[in-house]
Amino acid sequence: MSENEQLRLVLSTCPPDHAQGLAEALVGDGLAACVNIIPGLRSVYRWEGELHCDGESLLLIKTAADRLESVQTRLLGLHPYELPEIVVVPIVGGLDAYLAWVAASVVGPAPSLAQADGSG
């Protein structure tokens, strides 16, 4: 499997006043190489039977496949939403040098093999 097949783009929306803190936590913990913050989104959705229209920021989180569980756990722990958007997209190509940098930059904790197989 090539290096870029091991990389993922995680999409998550959040209130604009939480975007910077979430991004800094993920990069600071070594769980993401880079997080782009795209401000000014307008999300229209139904929640608990009611229609909502809220301003949000979109986080574009570049990480490794083996860090997805840790990224999700960290997002769930810090995110203000009861049910945050966390969508994962495989990275199937890109500039080789950039993708190598992403792979080398994700140095945060990955689940151990014992945790992954349920024995630990």
C-alpha positions as CSV (number, residue, x, y, z in Angstrom):
1,M,0.0,0.0,0.0
2,S,1.4,3.4,-1.0
3,E,2.1,6.1,1.6
4,N,-0.8,8.3,0.4
5,E,-3.3,5.4,0.8
6,Q,-2.5,5.6,4.5
7,L,-3.6,9.3,4.7
8,R,-7.0,10.7,5.4
9,L,-8.8,14.0,5.3
10,V,-11.2,14.5,8.2
11,L,-14.0,17.0,7.8
12,S,-15.6,18.5,10.9
13,T,-17.7,21.6,11.4
14,C,-17.8,23.6,14.6
15,P,-18.8,27.0,16.0
16,P,-16.4,29.7,14.7
17,D,-15.2,30.5,18.2
18,H,-14.0,26.8,18.8
19,A,-12.2,26.3,15.5
20,Q,-8.8,27.6,16.5
21,G,-8.7,25.7,19.7
22,L,-9.7,22.4,18.1
23,A,-7.1,22.9,15.3
24,E,-4.3,23.7,17.7
25,A,-5.2,20.7,19.9
26,L,-5.1,18.2,17.0
27,V,-1.8,19.6,15.6
28,G,-0.3,20.2,19.0
29,D,-1.0,16.6,20.0
30,G,0.6,15.3,16.8
31,L,-2.7,13.8,15.6
32,A,-2.9,16.0,12.5
33,A,-0.2,17.4,10.3
34,C,-2.3,20.4,9.4
35,V,-5.8,21.7,10.0
36,N,-7.2,24.3,7.7
37,I,-10.0,26.5,9.1
38,I,-12.6,27.6,6.6
39,P,-14.8,30.3,8.2
40,G,-18.1,31.7,7.1
41,L,-20.1,28.5,6.4
42,R,-23.8,28.4,6.8
43,S,-25.2,25.0,7.7
44,V,-28.9,24.2,7.3
45,Y,-30.0,21.0,9.1
46,R,-32.8,19.3,11.1
47,W,-32.0,18.6,14.7
48,E,-34.5,17.1,17.1
49,G,-37.3,17.8,14.7
50,E,-36.5,21.5,14.2
51,L,-34.9,23.3,11.2
52,H,-31.7,25.1,12.1
53,C,-29.5,27.5,10.2
54,D,-26.2,28.3,11.9
55,G,-22.9,29.9,11.1
56,E,-20.0,27.5,11.4
57,S,-16.3,26.9,10.4
58,L,-15.1,23.8,8.5
59,L,-12.0,22.1,9.7
60,L,-10.0,20.2,7.1
61,I,-7.9,17.8,9.1
62,K,-5.0,16.0,7.4
63,T,-4.0,12.8,9.3
64,A,-2.9,9.2,9.0
65,A,-5.4,6.3,8.8
66,D,-3.9,4.7,12.0
67,R,-4.6,8.0,13.9
68,L,-8.3,8.2,13.1
69,E,-9.5,6.7,16.3
70,S,-7.3,9.1,18.3
71,V,-8.5,12.1,16.2
72,Q,-12.1,11.1,16.7
73,T,-11.6,10.7,20.5
74,R,-9.9,14.0,20.8
75,L,-12.6,15.8,18.7
76,L,-15.4,14.2,20.8
77,G,-13.7,15.3,24.0
78,L,-13.2,18.9,23.0
79,H,-16.1,19.6,20.6
80,P,-19.1,21.6,22.0
81,Y,-21.7,19.8,19.9
82,E,-23.6,16.8,21.3
83,L,-23.2,15.1,17.8
84,P,-20.3,16.7,15.9
85,E,-19.8,16.1,12.2
86,I,-16.8,13.8,11.6
87,V,-16.5,12.6,8.0
88,V,-13.4,10.8,6.8
89,V,-12.3,10.9,3.1
90,P,-9.4,8.8,1.8
91,I,-6.5,10.7,0.2
92,V,-5.9,9.0,-3.1
93,G,-3.3,11.4,-4.6
94,G,-1.6,14.7,-4.4
95,L,1.9,16.2,-4.5
96,D,4.2,13.4,-3.3
97,A,6.4,15.8,-1.3
98,Y,3.4,17.3,0.5
99,L,1.9,13.8,1.3
100,A,5.3,12.7,2.6
101,W,5.3,15.7,4.9
102,V,1.8,14.9,6.2
103,A,2.8,11.3,6.9
104,A,6.0,12.4,8.7
105,S,4.2,15.1,10.7
106,V,1.6,12.9,12.3
107,V,3.4,11.7,15.3
108,G,0.8,11.5,18.0
109,P,-0.5,8.5,19.8
110,A,-1.9,5.6,17.7
111,P,-3.9,2.8,19.3
112,S,-1.7,-0.1,20.3
113,L,-2.1,-3.5,18.8
114,A,-3.4,-4.8,22.1
115,Q,-6.1,-2.1,22.2
116,A,-7.0,-2.6,18.5
117,D,-7.6,-6.4,18.9
118,G,-9.4,-6.0,22.3
119,S,-6.8,-7.9,24.3
120,G,-5.4,-4.9,26.2
